[in-house]
Amino acid sequence: MISASDRSRIVEMAWEDRTPFEAIRRDYGLTEPQVITLMRTELKPRSFRLWRARVSGRKTKHQAKRGYAVGRFCCPTQKNRG
């Protein structure tokens, strides 16, 4: 069972364009299909459709598709989380 704070952080990471699904898997153990399922339950239907349209095929959401030049993104608040 995922805690409410972890669910919130996973949703936040999934919304971030430069955070790959692999980072979510590394930090929380969720695969891309599991993240999609979580987003479907956590977001309103319209928000989910907008998110899916935005991340589908986006190179920055898949570590293998993006070049090294992109690097790893770390949002300013991420360092504050424990």
C-alpha positions in Angstrom: 0.0 0.0 0.0 1.3 3.4 -1.0 1.0 6.2 1.6 -0.9 9.4 0.7 2.3 11.4 0.7 4.0 8.9 -1.6 1.0 8.9 -4.0 1.2 12.7 -4.1 4.9 12.7 -4.9 4.5 10.1 -7.6 1.7 12.2 -9.2 4.0 15.2 -9.0 6.9 13.3 -10.6 4.7 12.0 -13.3 3.5 15.5 -14.2 7.1 16.7 -14.4 8.1 16.5 -18.1 11.8 15.8 -17.4 11.3 13.1 -14.8 11.5 9.7 -16.5 9.3 6.8 -15.6 12.5 5.0 -14.7 13.1 7.4 -11.9 9.7 6.7 -10.4 10.4 3.0 -10.7 13.8 3.4 -9.0 12.3 5.5 -6.1 8.9 3.8 -5.7 9.1 0.5 -7.5 6.2 1.3 -9.9 6.4 0.4 -13.5 5.1 2.7 -16.2 1.7 0.9 -16.5 1.4 1.1 -12.7 2.0 4.8 -12.8 -0.6 5.2 -15.5 -3.1 3.3 -13.4 -2.3 5.4 -10.4 -2.7 8.6 -12.4 -6.0 7.4 -13.7 -7.3 6.9 -10.1 -5.8 10.1 -8.7 -6.7 12.6 -11.5 -10.0 13.8 -12.8 -10.8 12.1 -16.2 -10.1 15.3 -18.2 -6.8 15.9 -16.4 -5.8 12.3 -17.0 -6.5 12.5 -20.7 -4.5 15.7 -20.9 -1.6 14.1 -19.1 -1.6 11.0 -21.2 -1.7 13.1 -24.4 1.3 15.1 -23.2 3.5 12.2 -22.0 2.7 9.7 -24.8 5.8 9.4 -26.9 7.6 12.2 -25.0 11.4 11.4 -25.1 12.1 13.0 -21.7 9.7 10.6 -20.0 11.7 7.6 -21.2 15.4 7.4 -20.2 16.4 5.2 -23.1 14.9 7.6 -25.7 16.6 10.8 -24.4 20.1 11.9 -24.9 22.6 12.3 -22.1 22.6 16.1 -22.8 19.2 16.4 -21.1 20.6 15.2 -17.8 18.6 14.4 -14.7 16.1 17.0 -13.6 15.7 17.8 -9.9 13.0 20.2 -9.0 13.8 22.8 -6.3 11.5 21.1 -3.7 12.7 17.6 -4.4 15.8 18.1 -2.2 13.6 19.0 0.8 11.8 15.6 0.7 13.1 12.8 2.9 
